[in-house]
Every structure is written in C-alpha cells, then in structure tokens.
Amino acid sequence: MASAATAPPTPGNLKRIVAASLIGTTIEWYDFFLYGSAAALVFNKLFFPGSDPLVGTLLSFLTYAVGFAARPLGALVFGHYGDRLGRKKLLVLSLLMMGGATFAIGLLPTYATVGAAAPVLLTVLRLVQGFALGGEWGGAVLLVSEHGDAARRGFWASWPQTGAPAGQLLATGVLSALTALLSDAQFTSWGWRIPFLLSGVLVMVGLWIRLSVDESPVFKEALARAEARKSEEGAMDEKMPIVAVLRHHWRDVLVAIGARMAENISYYVITAFILVYATTSAGVSKQTALNAVLIASAVHFAVIPAWGALSDRVGRRPVYLLGAAGVGLWMFPFFSLVDTASFGNLILAVTVGLVLHGAMYAPQAAFFSEMFATRMRYSGASIGAQFASVAAGAPAPLIATALLADYDSSTPIALYVIAAVLLTLLAVGVAKETRHRDLADVEIGDTGSEATADRRADVHSV
C-alpha cells in the first residue's frame, strides 16, 4: 500500500505538475535549439566572417558543441544538489540560468564591432546554456515520474519530453516567421536578435508556473528515511550521490549512455544538420528547410505521449528498440527524399525520422528514472543522459558537416547514424525491463547496502 507521502496526486495536481515541467523544458529547449538554428543560419557570418562557408559553419557548430561539453558538469552539480535538497529548487535555478544566457546572446556585439571578443563571449554564454540544460532534464522528468503512479508513468513522464519538439517548434517557428517577414540583410543585421530577447519574457512565465508546484513526495519520503536512519544508527553523513551512483548503478549509467547514442545523434542530424544539408547540397531555400522542420516538430510533439502510453502497455525496451531500428532503416531513404528538393518529400523525410525518434525519446524519461534509487536518481539519470550528449549530440552536426565537406555525399552521414543505432540496440537489448518498478521501493541505504525493498520488479505481460 502506498504511504501518504507517495500516494498518487489528484488528477488536477498531476496535470499542474506536468504543465510546470513541460513549460519549463519547452523554454529551455527553445533557448538551446534557437542557438543551433542560428548557428546553422547566421552565426557563421556574424561571428566567424572571412571563412569558407562550410568552414564558417563548422566553427559556428563548434561553439554549438561547447554547450554540450558543459552539460555533464551541469548534470554533476545539479544532480548532487537535486538529490540533497530536492528537485524543485534546482529546476528554478536552471531556468533562470538558461534564460539569462539566452537573453544576453541577443545583446551580443558581433565580430564586426568588437573583433575576436565576439566569438569568445558567444562561447561563454553557450557554456552557461549547456550547464543549465545539463541540470534541467533530470529534474523535470523526475518531478513528474515521482508524482505519478507506475501504471501510467511512461505516459505522464513523456510530457516533459515533448518540451524538446515544443521548444524546437517555437524556435523554428519564430525564425521562420522572421525570415519570411524580413529581408536577408535585415535578418542578418538585427532580426536574429529578436528570438533571443524573447526568451526573457518566456522565462518569467515559466518561472511563475514552476514556483507553484510541490516537491516530489517520493524524494521527501526518501529524505525522511535517510534522516531517520542517521538519527537512529548514528551513521555518518551519506556518501555523495555521484559516488553512490558509480558504485551501485554503473551498469545503469552505461545502459543510459548507450541508449542515448542513436536518439541523440539522429535528432541533431534530422533537425540541425538538415538545415545545412538541404540548403547547400539539395538547393532548398532556408525558408523551405525551416518550414519542413516546423511541420515535422509539430507531429513529433503529438506522437511522443502516444509512444509513452504504449511503453506502459508493452514495456520501455520494446518501444525503444523499435524506434532505434526504425531510425537506422530510415537514414538512406531520408537523404534520398531530401535530395529531390521537393518540399513534400522534405516534410516526409523529417517527419518520419522524428516519429521514429519519438519511440526512443518518449519512454526514455520513465526508463531512466526507474533505473536509479531515489537519493541518487537525479544524479544517475542526469549523468547517463548528459555524458552521452558529449559523445552523441555535441559532435553530430560537426561530424555530419565534416563528412559532407570531405565526401560531398550523404552516404557516410547515414552510416554514421546507423553505427550509433547499433550501439543503442546493444545497450537497450541487454538492459532489464523497468516498467513495473515502484520508485518508492528503489532505494539504497546510506551505508551503501541495499534496503529491504526489492528493486527488481517482475515483468508481467499485458
């Protein structure tokens, strides 16, 4: 029987918690993706002038990758304090950091004004963005996962995941509208700043909503148990969460890293690199490429909760494996469709790719949450997710652009994604199914020994 602390919240409270996580993640992903789109479209001209177009794009994507490099550090810091102090406080901080950095990018002088200082300042702000996002994801999905019940955890926890396509939709939509309303000269001169400055307004809205939710009841109960054990047994302070994660959950961390390889790489190839490939190799206009990503992102947003609900019925692993295999099989048709330079085919290519990606991304939140004990869950889920981003999402546009420059062909890029798919199939294939685990029972004692609650739940067929 669930304790009072872990009893399921009322539908109204759960929806408010989901809304708070979704709005916060949407704003943070808007900020992050906005940079990626701007890196592909204008930053190469504004901050790295005088270079060959593809070289300038590579340098621009390099600052984009720097943001990923900061994400593991954000995961370590936010995970540590999130497991010690609670999820809510750290989520508020991550939102403020991300929004402040994005707003500041909108005020940056360009290379033409201050010279080499411009790309340096851009890189510093990108580091702040990455640091904040490294702590955002784990807290947002845990806040929902730890409030809901196991029967529909995949569905409810998938809603913060829709913050990624929602943020992509918002960022691409704003950029698409500006490129349609402004001339290239106007957009390059001042129009690109508008979506970055808009982040300040969005953060205020998100902050107001996020401050209204309660702390996770599962975390509060686990914290109370830990304090009681220390009081009764006279135990020393518990180990740092990162130490406990690496001692008790290192296999789960490796599974999470492997699971993210195909998901992360395919996403950035389909949504960020495609803006480069479609405009330089396929001869598609910037506006057409943005519109295709915009439409596909709307479909992506809609299918993620459906994939999450399916994972509640058949399990996290089958849905994840289906998505990974589907993305691998789609890569060659994807580039073939883009090469036709047809708007309809471009929409089809990106949409199918994102629908298949959603089958990996939707169950990921519940899957990773169910792997780790409560007092190290923020650290474990964040470390697994964000360390993978350094090897996967960070270099993906760089590698894809370099392959295109060297081979002038999409074939090496498709093979690159397929190699990541094989790693993901292996990682998820050896993982245990987690959908029946009770998060309140996944607990490790302060002394490092397993608590009496059994963290292995039987996997029942539906």
N, C-alpha and C positions, 0 to 999 in steps of 0.2 A: 504494500500500500504506500502511495506517495505521502510524504510528510507534508506538513503545512507549508513548509518553505519551498517544496518542489512541486506542489500541486499545480496543475495546468492553469494558466491565467484565463480569465474570461475572454470570449472572442473579441470584445471591444478593446481590451488591454493588449491582446496579442497583435491585433491589427495596428494599434498605435506604435507598438514596439517595431513591427515590421516596417511601418511607414518611416519611423525615425532612422532606422538602419538604411532603408532604401534611399531616402532623400540625401542622407549624408554621403553614402557611397556614390550616388549619382553625381553629386557636386565634386567630390574628389576625383572621380574618373573623368568628369568633364574637364577639370583642370589638367589632368595628366594627358588625356588624349588630345586636348587642344594643342598642347606643345608638340605632340607627334605630328599632327596635321600641319601645323605651322612650320615644323622642321622640314617637311617634305615640300612645302609650297613657297615659303618666303624667307625663312631664316638663312638659307644658303646665300641669298642675295644681300640681306641686311647685315649679317654678322660675319660672313666669310666671302667677301667680294674678291673679284680678280682671279678666282679659281675656275678650272674647267667645270661645267655644270654638274656632271656626276661627282667630281671630286668635292665640289662645294656641298652637294647633297650628303656625301659621306661624312664630311666634317660636321654638318648640321646634325646628322643622325648620331654622331659620336657624342655630342652634348646630350642628345636624347638618351643614349645608353648610360650616361653618367648617372641619370636619375635612378636607373635600375641598380647601379652599384651601391647606392645609398640605402636601398630598400632592406637588405639583410641587417644593416646596422639599426634601422628603424624597427625591424622585427625583434631584434635582441632587446633594445631599450624599452619599447612599448610592451613587448611580451613580458619582460621582467616585472615592470610596474603594474601591468594589467593583471598579472597573476597574484601580485601582492596587494594592490589597492582596489582592484575592480576594473570592469570593462568600461563603464560609462565615463569616468574621469579622463581616461586616455583617449577615448573617441572624441571628446570635446576638444582636447588639445590637438589631435591630428587634424581636425577640421580647420582650426584656426591657423595652424602652420601652413597647410596646403593652400588655403585661400589667400593668406598674406603673401606667399611667394608668387602665386599666380598673378595677383593684382600688381605686384612690383614689376613683374616681367612686362606688363602693359605700359609701364612708365620708363622702361629702359631706353637709354640713348643707343643709337646704332653705331656701327663701325665708322660710318662717315662722320659722326660727331665726335667720338672720343677715341677712335682707333682701337687698339688691341684690348683696351679695358672693357669694351662692349662684350666680346665673347667670354671674357673672364667672369664678368658679372652674371651673364646668362647662365654660365655653368654653375656658379654658386647657388643661384636660385633654383636651378634644376636639381641640385643636391638636396636642398630643403624639401622640394616636392617629393623626391624619392624617399627621403627619410620619413616624411609624414605618411605616405601611402604604404610604406612597409609596416606601419603600425595600425593602419586603418582597417585593412581587410580582415585580419584575425578577430579584432574586437567586434566588428559589425556582424559577422556571421555567427560568432559565439553568443552575442546578446540575443539573437533570435533562436539559435539552436537550444540554448539553455533555458529559454522561457517556454518553448513548445513541448509537445509530447512526442514519444518515439514513433507513434503510428503515422504522423504526417510531418515528421521533421524534415524529410527531403523536400517536400513542397514548400514549407514555410521558410526554411533556410535558403532556398533557391532565390527568394525575392531580393535579398541584398546582392545576389549575383547579377540580377537584372540591372543593377546600378552601372555595370560596365557598358552594356549596349545603350542604356539610357543616357549615360554620360557621352558615349560616342555619338549617339543620335543628336544630343543637344549641341555638342561641339561642332559636329559636321554640319548640322542644320544652320547654326549661326554663321559659320564660314561660307556655306553655300549661299545663304541669303546675301551676305556682304559681297561675295564675288559676282553675284547676279546684279546687285544694285550699283556697285562701284566699278569704275574702270580699273584696269590692271595698275595703272600709275597711282590712283587714289588708294587702292587696297594696299599696295606696297609702301606708300608714303605714310599713311595713318590708319587706314581701315583695319589692319591686322591687330591693332591695339584694343579695339572695342571689345571683342570677346574675352580678352584677358581682364580688362577692367570690370566687365560684367560679373566676374567671379566674386567681387566684393559684396555685391547685393545678394547673390545666391548663398554665400556663406552665412550671412546674417539670418536668412530664412532657415537654413539647415541647423544653425546653432540654436535658434529658438525652439525648434521641434525636438532636437536631440536632448536638450536640457530637461524636457518634460517627462522622460521615461525613467523607469526604476532600474536599479542594478539587478543583475541576474540572480534569481533566487538560488540556483544551483551553486553559484560562486559563494553567496552569503552563507549557505549551509556548510559548504566545504571549509570556508574560513573559520566558522564557528567550531567545527570539529577539530580543526588543526589547533586552534587556541585552547580548546578543552584538553587535548592530548598533552600539550606543553604544560598546562597547568597541573594536570593530574600526575604526569610522569616526570615532571621537572626536566623535560627534554631541552636540549639546546635549540637555538634558532634553526628553523628548517633550512635545507640547502637551497641555493639559488635555483630558480626554475630551470635555467639553461643547463645546469649541472645534472639535475634530475632527469630532464628530457634526454640528454645524451647518454645517461646511464640506463634508463628504463625503456626509452622509446626510440632508440637509434634506428631500429628496423623500420618503424613507422615513419620516421623522418625521411629515410631513403625511399620508401614507397611513395611518399608525398612528392618528393623531388622528381622521381621518375614519372609519376602520374602527370605532372605539370609540363613535361617536356613537349609533348605533341600539342597539348592545349595552348600553351603559351606561344610557341613558335608559330603554329598555324594561325593564331589570331592576329599576330602582328604582320605576318605576311599578307593575310587576306584584307586587313583594314588599313595598315600604314604603308607597307611597301607597294601595295597595289596602286597607290596614288602616283608613285614614281614610275612603275612599270607601264601602267595604262597611258600615261601622258608622254613618256619618252619612247617606248617601244611599239605600242599599239596605235599611237597617234590620236588618242582620245583627248578631248579638251579637259581642262582642270574642272570645269563646272560639271561635265558629264560624269567624271570619276567620283566627285564628291556626292552627286545625286544618287549614284548607284550604291555607295556605301551607306548613305542616309536611308534609303528604302530597305536595304538588307538589315540594317541595325534595328529597324522597327520590327521586322519579322523575328530577328534574334531575341529581342525583348519579349515578344509574345510566346515563343516556344520554350524558353527556359523554365518557367513554372510547370509546364506540361511534362518536360523531361524530369524535373524534380519529383513530381507526383508519381511518375512511372517508377522512379527509383524506390519509392515507398512500397510499391507492389512487388517488383521483381528483384530489387536489390541495387546497391550502388554500383557494384562491379559490372554486372551485365550491361547497364546503360552506358557506363564509362567506356567499356571495351567496344561497344557498338559505335560510339562517337569517334573513338581513335581510329578504328579500322575504316570507318566511312571517310574520314578526312584524308587518310592515306590513299584510298582508292580514287578520291575526287581530285587530287592535285593535277594530274595531267589533263583531264577534261576542263579543269578550272582555267588553266593558262590558254588552252585551245580556244575556249569561249572568249576570253579577254582579247586574244589576238585578232578576232573578227572585227573588232572596233565597233560592234553593234551595241547600242545602249541596252536593248533587251537581253542580249547574251551576257553583257557585263553584269546586269542585275541578277540574272540566273546564276552566274558563276559565284558571285559574292554571297548571295542569299543561301544557296545550298551549302556552301562552305561554312557559313555561320550557323545554320541549323544543325549541321553535324557537330560543329564545335560546341554548341549548346548542350549536346548529350554528354560531353565531358564536363563542361563548366557547371551545369545545374546541380548534379549530385556531389560536386567537389566540396561544397561548404559542409554538408552533413557528414560526408565521408571522412574528411579531415578532422572535424570536431569529435567524431566518435572514436578516433584512434587514441586520444590522449586523456590522461587524468585531469580532473578539474583544476587543481592548483598549478598545473603546468600546461594547461590546454592552450592558453593564449600564446605562450612561448612556442610550444610544439607545432601548432597549426601555422603560426606566422613564419617560423624558421623554415619549415618544409616548403611552404608556398613561396617565400621571398628569396631564399637561397637558390631555388630553381630559376627564378626570374633573371638572375645574373647570367646563368648559362643558357637560358632559353630566350626570353623576350628581349633582353638587352641587346644581344648581338644580332638578333634575327633580321631587322631591317639593314643593318650593316653588312652582314654576310650575304643577304639576298642581293643588295645593291652591288657589292663587290663581284659576286658571281655573274651578275648581268653585265658589268663592265668588262670582265675578263673573257666571257664566253659568248656574249651577245645572244643568249638563248635562255629560255625558261626551264629547260630540262635539268640543269644542275640544281636549280632552286626547288623544283618538285622533288628531286631525290633527297635534298637536304631535309625537307619536311617529312618525307617518308622514313628517313633514318630516325627522326625524333619519334615518329609513330611507333616504330619497332621497340624503342626504349620504353615507351609508355605501356604498350601491350605486355611487355615483360613484367614491369613493376606492378601493374594492376592485376595481372594474371596470377602473381604469387601472393597477393595481399589476401587478408581474410575479409569475409563479408561482415559489415558492421551495423546493418540497418536495425537490428533488434536490441542494440545495446542501450541500457539506461544510463544517461550521462551522470546521474547522481551516484551510480554504483561504480563508475570508472574512477577509482581513487587509489592513490599511493600514499602510504603513511609517511609521516615526517622523517622516520628513521630510514626510509628507503625500502622497507619491506612492503609487500602487497597487503592491502587491507583485506578484511574478511570477505568483503563483497567480491563476487566473481566477475571479472571484467570480460569474461568470454561468454557471450550470449549465443544460444543455439540459433542457427539459421533455419527458419521454417519456410517451407514453400507455400505460396499463396494459391 
